[in-house]
Amino acid sequence: MNPRLAVLASGGGTNLQAIIDYFGALEKPSGTIALVASNKSAAGAIERARAAEIPAEAFDSNDDGASLHQLLRQYKIDLIILAGYLKQIPPSIIEDYHGRIINIHPGLLPEFGGPGMYGSRVHAAVLASGATTTGLTIHFVDNEYDHGPVIAQWRVRVKIDDTPDSLAHRVLAAEHIVYPRVVEMVAALTSSGLAADF
């Protein structure tokens, strides 16, 4: 039986859209996007979900996970996908969904991660470091920010005239290709009973 996926997003939802489009183009996807949830009721991700006729809900992220937990149970969620979700997942949900929560980070971990390291801050830190490559990291989520076993990384070259915006544009383009495929792969492994063991 295909796992039921919840995508959590705080912003515009471009990675969500890439996942929706990729799964929609597959003849037999390995999972079903059963819920899109956000800690912001006006998030673009909510609008994208509704446009794709996927149930979309806003929840309170300041209640120690109670409202999110309720949604996950209500929609019978098997796998949680973080796509630009900027809050830390409560420990109770990490415990219940151990090995079944994945996140994408717009930099190579562990060098460019941690609390407060998201969006343009990551790209500015990469440029300030003088690194010649950056990239994206997809990982399982644990109780620390930007931590947990790495599933996949993809490197993106840093150009000499890059700005945080230009670098963000190229990394995001790579995210839109890589993340949906990794989500589908993890869903396939989950449906085969091969959940992550860590």
N, C-alpha and C positions, 0 to 999 in steps of 0.2 A: 504494500500500500504506500502510495506516495506521501511523503511528509508534508505537513501543512506549515507554511512559512509565515512569519510575521516580520515585516521590515519596519525598523524604527528609524525615524529621521527627524531632525530639528529644523532643517532649512528647505531649500528649493527643490531638492529631490532629484537631481540629475542622475545620480547613481541608481536611485529607485527606478527612474524612467528607463535607464539602460537595462536593468534587470527585467522590468515588465516587457520591454521590446524583445529581449533575447528569449525569454520564456515563451512569449507569444508566437515567436517564429519557429519554435521546436514542434515537431510532429507529436512527440511524446515526452514532455518535460518530466524530470525526475521529482518535481515538487510542485505544489500549488501555492501561489501567493494568496493566503487566506485573510491577511490583515495588514494594513499600514497604520501605524500608530505614531503619534508625535506628542512631545511635551509642549508644543505650541499650536494652538487651534488654528492660527492663520498661516501655518507653514505651507509653502508651495507643494510639499510632498502630499499633503492632504488633498489638495486640488488635483494633482496628477493621479492619485489613486481613484478618486471619484470619477474622473474622466475615463479611467480604464475599467470602471464598474467593479472596483475592488473595495471591500468594506474599509472605511477609514474612521479612526477614532482619535480624539485627543485625551490625554490623561494628565493627572497631577504628578509631577516628578518629585514633589517634596513630601510625599507621604510614606517614605521608606519602602516604596515598591508595591503598596497595597492595591492601588488602582490599576497599575500595569499588570500585576499578577492576576487580578480579576479578569482583565481583557484576555490574557494569554490562556486562561482556563476556559473562558467563554467561547473562544474561537478554536479551542483544542489544538493549540500550537505545538509543533514538534521541534522547530528550528527557528532561532532568532537571528536576523540579519541586521547589523547596524550599518546604516548608510548615511553618514553625516549626522549621527546622533551624538550630541555634545555633552550628555550627562553620564555620570558613572552609573553602571548597572548595580542595583542593590545586591548585597551578598546573598539574600534569600533566593533571588532569582538565579544568580550564578550557581548556587548550590543545586537548585531544582533542574537547571538546564546545563549542567556541567558537560562540556564537550559539544554543546549544541548552540553556542552563541559565537558568531564570527563578526569581525570588524575589519574595516579597511582604513588605513592610515596613509596620508599623502606624503610619506617620507620613508626612508629606510630605518627600520628599528634594529637595535635599540638606540642608535645615535641621536635621532631627532624625534623623540617621543616624550611622554610624561605629562603631568598636569599643565594645562594652559597651552600645550603645543598642538594647535589645530589651525587649519586654513593657512592664511598668508603668513602667520607666525612661523610655521614650519619652513616655508620657502625662503623667508628672510633669514632664518637661522642657517639654512643650507648655504646661501650665498655668503653670509658673513663668515662661515667656516672655511671658505675657499675650496669646498669639495668640488670635484669634477664630475661626479655622478650623484643623482638623487634617485627617486623612484617611488614605488608604493609598496606597502606591506599589508598582507591579509593574514590575520591571526585569530586564534581562538581567544576568547575573553576570559580573564580571571579577575581577581579582586584588585589588581593594580591597573592604573591607566597605561594603555599602550603596551601591555605585557601579555604573556601567554604564548603558547607554542605558535611559531610561524607556519602558516600553510603555504604561502607563495609570496615571492617578491618579483618585481619587475623594475629593471633599472632604466633611467632616463638620463641622457647626457645633459650636463649643465653647460650652456653656451656662455662665451666670454661677455656678451652684452645682455645677458638675462637680467630681468627684474623679477621681483616676487610674482607679479602678475603674469609675465610671459612664461615663467617656469610653472606656475600653477596651471596655466592653460594646457601645457603639454602633458603634465602629470595626470590631470583630469581626463584628458583624451585617452591615456593608457588605462586609467581606472575603468572607463566605460567599456573597454574591450575585455580586460582581465577579470574584473569582479563578477560579472554575470556568469562567466564560465566556471569560476571557482565555486560560486554559490550552487550552480547546477551539479557540479562534481560532489560537493559536500552533501547535497540533498540525495544524490544517487547512493552515496556510501551510507547515509543514514537509513535510507529505505532498504538497504541490503543488510541492515543490522550491524554495520561496521562503524559504529559511532567512535568518535575520537577517544583514545585511551591515554590520558595524561593526569 
